[in-house]
Structures are given as structure tokens and as C-alpha cells.
Amino acid sequence: QVRLVESGGGLVQAGGSLRLSCVASGTTGRILRMGWYRQAPGKQRELVAFIYNGETTSYADFVKGRFTLSRGNARDTADLQMNSLEPEDTAVYYCNLLDVDHANYWGQGTQVTVSS
């Protein structure tokens, strides 16, 4: 059974940094794409960044140059380093995994709040 466990959210002042971590279990060797989405109050869930096939990384335009997504070597992880945070980055951040059978999985979400 696939399980995604997220950690690292919290409250930070504008200009600060946070690091989100997502650890996947039950999918070793079967990950096609792994990354992060976010959903702000009253808005639709949107893509933040993902790594495809363990190699190609893609970012939403609104985070380019500020956020960095990395995958762990020993574990199925997706870590999102978020720098220069802005109040507009406030949202619940969700880890997402797409496996080789195109089954889609979500974490429980972690709150990120950026104060001005």
C-alpha cells in the first residue's frame, strides 16, 4: 500500500525559508513522477514542482529561482527547499506521487504560513 508522509511546514516571516519533506513507502522502484502541489484558501490546487522519472525537474513559474526540489538516493523522498517565501506562498502543501501504472497518490498535506 502506498503511503506518503509529509513534514516541515510551519510559520515563517516573509523572506524566510522552509524545507518540506515527503517520504513514500510501498512504491520502491515504481515511481514515475513525484512532487508537490499547493492549495490556498478559496483557490484550486496547483502544481508547485515535480521530478519526472527521477531525472527531469519542472517548476511552476511562480516558484522558479526560489524553490528547489530534490530526490533522496536511499529512500523515495521528495524534498522541497523554499527560499524567499512570500505571503502569497501561504497554502496547504501536498506531496503527490504518480506510479508507473499511472495511479495517483496524495499526502495528507502540511500547512505553510508566511507572514508579512
TINUMI-13294 format. One record per residue: residue number from 1; y, x, z of N, C-alpha, C in turn. Coordinates in nm, 2 decimals, padded with zeros to 4 digits. Example, Ala and Ser with C-alpha at 12.3 -4.5 7.8 and 13.67 -1.06 7.14 Angstrom:
BEGIN
[doza 1; [-00.57; 01.32; 00.78]; [-00.45; 01.23; 00.78]; [-00.33; 01.32; 00.78]]
[doza 2; [-00.22; 01.28; 00.71]; [-00.11; 01.37; 00.71]; [00.00; 01.29; 00.79]]
//
This chain:
BEGIN
[doza 1; [-00.12; 00.08; 00.00]; [00.00; 00.00; 00.00]; [00.12; 00.09; 00.00]]
[doza 2; [00.22; 00.06; -00.09]; [00.34; 00.14; -00.10]; [00.44; 00.10; 00.01]]
[doza 3; [00.49; 00.20; 00.07]; [00.59; 00.18; 00.18]; [00.71; 00.28; 00.16]]
[doza 4; [00.83; 00.23; 00.17]; [00.95; 00.31; 00.16]; [01.02; 00.31; 00.29]]
[doza 5; [01.05; 00.42; 00.35]; [01.12; 00.43; 00.48]; [01.25; 00.50; 00.47]]
[doza 6; [01.36; 00.44; 00.50]; [01.49; 00.49; 00.48]; [01.55; 00.54; 00.61]]
[doza 7; [01.64; 00.63; 00.61]; [01.71; 00.68; 00.73]; [01.84; 00.74; 00.68]]
[doza 8; [01.93; 00.76; 00.78]; [02.05; 00.83; 00.75]; [02.18; 00.76; 00.74]]
[doza 9; [02.18; 00.63; 00.74]; [02.30; 00.55; 00.73]; [02.38; 00.56; 00.85]]
[doza 10; [02.50; 00.51; 00.85]; [02.59; 00.51; 00.97]; [02.73; 00.48; 00.93]]
[doza 11; [02.82; 00.52; 01.03]; [02.96; 00.50; 01.01]; [03.03; 00.64; 01.00]]
[doza 12; [03.12; 00.65; 00.90]; [03.19; 00.77; 00.88]; [03.33; 00.74; 00.83]]
[doza 13; [03.42; 00.83; 00.85]; [03.56; 00.82; 00.81]; [03.57; 00.85; 00.66]]
[doza 14; [03.67; 00.80; 00.59]; [03.69; 00.83; 00.45]; [03.70; 00.98; 00.44]]
[doza 15; [03.64; 01.03; 00.33]; [03.64; 01.18; 00.31]; [03.52; 01.25; 00.37]]
[doza 16; [03.45; 01.18; 00.45]; [03.33; 01.24; 00.52]; [03.21; 01.23; 00.44]]
[doza 17; [03.10; 01.27; 00.50]; [02.97; 01.29; 00.43]; [02.86; 01.22; 00.51]]
[doza 18; [02.76; 01.17; 00.44]; [02.63; 01.12; 00.50]; [02.52; 01.16; 00.40]]
[doza 19; [02.40; 01.17; 00.46]; [02.28; 01.20; 00.39]; [02.18; 01.10; 00.41]]
[doza 20; [02.13; 01.03; 00.31]; [02.03; 00.93; 00.32]; [01.90; 00.99; 00.27]]
[doza 21; [01.79; 00.95; 00.34]; [01.66; 01.00; 00.31]; [01.57; 00.88; 00.29]]
[doza 22; [01.48; 00.89; 00.19]; [01.38; 00.79; 00.17]; [01.24; 00.86; 00.15]]
[doza 23; [01.15; 00.82; 00.23]; [01.01; 00.87; 00.23]; [00.92; 00.76; 00.18]]
[doza 24; [00.84; 00.79; 00.07]; [00.75; 00.70; 00.02]; [00.61; 00.74; 00.06]]
[doza 25; [00.53; 00.64; 00.08]; [00.38; 00.66; 00.11]; [00.30; 00.56; 00.03]]
[doza 26; [00.18; 00.60; 00.00]; [00.09; 00.51; -00.08]; [00.11; 00.53; -00.23]]
[doza 27; [00.19; 00.62; -00.28]; [00.21; 00.63; -00.42]; [00.20; 00.77; -00.47]]
[doza 28; [00.14; 00.86; -00.40]; [00.14; 01.00; -00.44]; [00.08; 01.02; -00.58]]
[doza 29; [00.17; 01.08; -00.66]; [00.13; 01.11; -00.80]; [00.15; 00.99; -00.89]]
[doza 30; [00.20; 00.88; -00.84]; [00.21; 00.76; -00.93]; [00.36; 00.72; -00.94]]
[doza 31; [00.45; 00.81; -00.91]; [00.59; 00.77; -00.91]; [00.65; 00.80; -01.05]]
[doza 32; [00.71; 00.70; -01.11]; [00.78; 00.71; -01.24]; [00.93; 00.74; -01.22]]
[doza 33; [00.98; 00.66; -01.13]; [01.13; 00.67; -01.10]; [01.15; 00.64; -00.95]]
[doza 34; [01.25; 00.71; -00.90]; [01.28; 00.69; -00.75]; [01.43; 00.72; -00.73]]
[doza 35; [01.49; 00.63; -00.66]; [01.63; 00.65; -00.64]; [01.69; 00.55; -00.54]]
[doza 36; [01.82; 00.53; -00.55]; [01.90; 00.44; -00.46]; [01.98; 00.34; -00.53]]
[doza 37; [01.99; 00.22; -00.47]; [02.08; 00.12; -00.51]; [02.16; 00.08; -00.39]]
[doza 38; [02.27; 00.01; -00.41]; [02.35; -00.04; -00.30]; [02.40; -00.18; -00.33]]
[doza 39; [02.43; -00.25; -00.22]; [02.48; -00.38; -00.23]; [02.59; -00.40; -00.12]]
[doza 40; [02.71; -00.43; -00.17]; [02.83; -00.46; -00.08]; [02.83; -00.61; -00.06]]
[doza 41; [02.90; -00.65; 00.05]; [02.91; -00.79; 00.08]; [02.97; -00.87; -00.04]]
[doza 42; [02.91; -00.98; -00.08]; [02.96; -01.06; -00.18]; [02.94; -01.00; -00.32]]
[doza 43; [02.88; -00.89; -00.34]; [02.86; -00.83; -00.47]; [02.71; -00.82; -00.50]]
[doza 44; [02.68; -00.79; -00.63]; [02.54; -00.77; -00.67]; [02.50; -00.63; -00.64]]
[doza 45; [02.37; -00.62; -00.63]; [02.31; -00.49; -00.60]; [02.33; -00.40; -00.73]]
[doza 46; [02.37; -00.28; -00.71]; [02.40; -00.19; -00.82]; [02.33; -00.06; -00.80]]
[doza 47; [02.30; 00.00; -00.92]; [02.23; 00.13; -00.92]; [02.33; 00.24; -00.87]]
[doza 48; [02.28; 00.33; -00.79]; [02.36; 00.45; -00.75]; [02.31; 00.57; -00.82]]
[doza 49; [02.18; 00.60; -00.81]; [02.13; 00.72; -00.87]; [01.98; 00.71; -00.87]]
[doza 50; [01.91; 00.78; -00.97]; [01.77; 00.79; -00.97]; [01.72; 00.91; -01.04]]
[doza 51; [01.60; 00.95; -01.01]; [01.53; 01.06; -01.07]; [01.41; 01.00; -01.15]]
[doza 52; [01.41; 01.03; -01.28]; [01.30; 00.98; -01.36]; [01.20; 01.09; -01.39]]
[doza 53; [01.07; 01.05; -01.37]; [00.96; 01.14; -01.40]; [00.98; 01.28; -01.33]]
[doza 54; [01.04; 01.28; -01.21]; [01.06; 01.40; -01.13]; [01.15; 01.50; -01.18]]
[doza 55; [01.22; 01.47; -01.30]; [01.30; 01.57; -01.36]; [01.44; 01.53; -01.40]]
[doza 56; [01.45; 01.42; -01.46]; [01.58; 01.37; -01.51]; [01.66; 01.29; -01.40]]
[doza 57; [01.78; 01.33; -01.37]; [01.86; 01.26; -01.27]; [01.97; 01.19; -01.34]]
[doza 58; [02.00; 01.07; -01.30]; [02.11; 00.99; -01.35]; [02.19; 00.93; -01.24]]
[doza 59; [02.32; 00.93; -01.26]; [02.41; 00.87; -01.16]; [02.50; 00.77; -01.22]]
[doza 60; [02.54; 00.67; -01.13]; [02.64; 00.58; -01.17]; [02.77; 00.65; -01.18]]
[doza 61; [02.86; 00.60; -01.27]; [02.99; 00.67; -01.30]; [03.07; 00.68; -01.17]]
[doza 62; [03.06; 00.58; -01.08]; [03.14; 00.58; -00.96]; [03.10; 00.68; -00.86]]
[doza 63; [02.99; 00.75; -00.87]; [02.95; 00.85; -00.77]; [02.94; 00.99; -00.83]]
[doza 64; [02.96; 01.00; -00.96]; [02.95; 01.13; -01.02]; [03.04; 01.24; -00.96]]
[doza 65; [02.98; 01.35; -00.92]; [03.06; 01.46; -00.86]; [03.07; 01.44; -00.71]]
[doza 66; [03.03; 01.33; -00.66]; [03.04; 01.31; -00.51]; [02.90; 01.30; -00.45]]
[doza 67; [02.81; 01.24; -00.52]; [02.67; 01.22; -00.46]; [02.58; 01.31; -00.54]]
[doza 68; [02.47; 01.35; -00.46]; [02.37; 01.43; -00.52]; [02.23; 01.38; -00.48]]
[doza 69; [02.14; 01.35; -00.57]; [02.01; 01.30; -00.54]; [01.91; 01.42; -00.56]]
[doza 70; [01.82; 01.43; -00.47]; [01.72; 01.54; -00.48]; [01.58; 01.48; -00.43]]
[doza 71; [01.48; 01.54; -00.49]; [01.34; 01.50; -00.45]; [01.28; 01.61; -00.37]]
[doza 72; [01.20; 01.58; -00.27]; [01.13; 01.68; -00.20]; [01.01; 01.73; -00.27]]
[doza 73; [00.96; 01.85; -00.24]; [00.85; 01.91; -00.31]; [00.72; 01.87; -00.25]]
[doza 74; [00.71; 01.87; -00.12]; [00.59; 01.84; -00.05]; [00.56; 01.70; -00.02]]
[doza 75; [00.67; 01.62; -00.02]; [00.65; 01.47; 00.00]; [00.72; 01.39; -00.11]]
[doza 76; [00.69; 01.27; -00.11]; [00.75; 01.18; -00.20]; [00.88; 01.13; -00.14]]
[doza 77; [00.99; 01.21; -00.16]; [01.11; 01.17; -00.09]; [01.22; 01.17; -00.20]]
[doza 78; [01.33; 01.10; -00.16]; [01.45; 01.09; -00.24]; [01.57; 01.10; -00.15]]
[doza 79; [01.63; 01.21; -00.14]; [01.75; 01.23; -00.05]; [01.88; 01.22; -00.13]]
[doza 80; [01.97; 01.14; -00.07]; [02.10; 01.12; -00.14]; [02.21; 01.18; -00.05]]
[doza 81; [02.26; 01.29; -00.09]; [02.37; 01.35; -00.02]; [02.50; 01.29; -00.07]]
[doza 82; [02.58; 01.23; 00.02]; [02.70; 01.16; -00.02]; [02.82; 01.23; 00.04]]
[doza 83; [02.91; 01.28; -00.05]; [03.03; 01.35; 00.00]; [03.15; 01.28; -00.05]]
[doza 84; [03.26; 01.31; 00.01]; [03.39; 01.25; -00.02]; [03.38; 01.09; -00.03]]
[doza 85; [03.32; 01.04; 00.08]; [03.30; 00.90; 00.09]; [03.43; 00.82; 00.09]]
[doza 86; [03.43; 00.71; 00.03]; [03.55; 00.62; 00.02]; [03.51; 00.48; 00.08]]
[doza 87; [03.61; 00.41; 00.13]; [03.58; 00.28; 00.19]; [03.50; 00.19; 00.09]]
[doza 88; [03.53; 00.21; -00.04]; [03.46; 00.13; -00.14]; [03.31; 00.16; -00.15]]
[doza 89; [03.26; 00.27; -00.08]; [03.12; 00.30; -00.08]; [03.05; 00.22; 00.03]]
[doza 90; [03.12; 00.15; 00.11]; [03.06; 00.07; 00.22]; [02.96; -00.03; 00.16]]
[doza 91; [02.84; -00.03; 00.20]; [02.73; -00.12; 00.14]; [02.60; -00.09; 00.22]]
[doza 92; [02.51; -00.18; 00.19]; [02.37; -00.15; 00.23]; [02.31; -00.08; 00.12]]
[doza 93; [02.25; 00.04; 00.15]; [02.18; 00.12; 00.05]; [02.03; 00.11; 00.06]]
[doza 94; [01.97; 00.08; -00.06]; [01.83; 00.05; -00.07]; [01.76; 00.16; -00.15]]
[doza 95; [01.65; 00.21; -00.10]; [01.57; 00.30; -00.17]; [01.48; 00.22; -00.27]]
[doza 96; [01.46; 00.27; -00.39]; [01.38; 00.20; -00.49]; [01.28; 00.29; -00.55]]
[doza 97; [01.17; 00.24; -00.58]; [01.06; 00.32; -00.65]; [01.00; 00.23; -00.75]]
[doza 98; [00.98; 00.30; -00.87]; [00.91; 00.23; -00.98]; [00.79; 00.32; -01.01]]
[doza 99; [00.67; 00.26; -01.00]; [00.55; 00.35; -01.03]; [00.51; 00.34; -01.17]]
[doza 100; [00.40; 00.41; -01.20]; [00.36; 00.43; -01.34]; [00.31; 00.30; -01.40]]
[doza 101; [00.27; 00.20; -01.32]; [00.24; 00.07; -01.37]; [00.36; -00.02; -01.38]]
[doza 102; [00.47; 00.03; -01.35]; [00.60; -00.04; -01.35]; [00.61; -00.15; -01.24]]
[doza 103; [00.54; -00.12; -01.13]; [00.55; -00.20; -01.01]; [00.68; -00.15; -00.94]]
[doza 104; [00.76; -00.24; -00.89]; [00.89; -00.21; -00.83]; [00.89; -00.23; -00.68]]
[doza 105; [00.93; -00.13; -00.61]; [00.93; -00.14; -00.46]; [01.07; -00.11; -00.40]]
[doza 106; [01.09; -00.17; -00.29]; [01.22; -00.16; -00.22]; [01.20; -00.12; -00.07]]
[doza 107; [01.30; -00.04; -00.02]; [01.30; -00.01; 00.12]; [01.37; -00.13; 00.19]]
[doza 108; [01.39; -00.12; 00.32]; [01.45; -00.23; 00.40]; [01.60; -00.22; 00.40]]
[doza 109; [01.65; -00.11; 00.35]; [01.80; -00.10; 00.34]; [01.86; -00.03; 00.47]]
[doza 110; [01.96; 00.05; 00.44]; [02.03; 00.12; 00.55]; [02.18; 00.10; 00.53]]
[doza 111; [02.25; 00.07; 00.64]; [02.39; 00.04; 00.63]; [02.48; 00.17; 00.62]]
[doza 112; [02.57; 00.17; 00.53]; [02.67; 00.28; 00.52]; [02.81; 00.21; 00.53]]
[doza 113; [02.88; 00.26; 00.63]; [03.02; 00.20; 00.65]; [03.12; 00.32; 00.65]]
[doza 114; [03.22; 00.31; 00.56]; [03.32; 00.41; 00.55]; [03.45; 00.35; 00.59]]
[doza 115; [03.51; 00.40; 00.70]; [03.64; 00.35; 00.75]; [03.75; 00.43; 00.69]]
[doza 116; [03.86; 00.35; 00.67]; [03.98; 00.42; 00.61]; [04.07; 00.48; 00.71]]
//
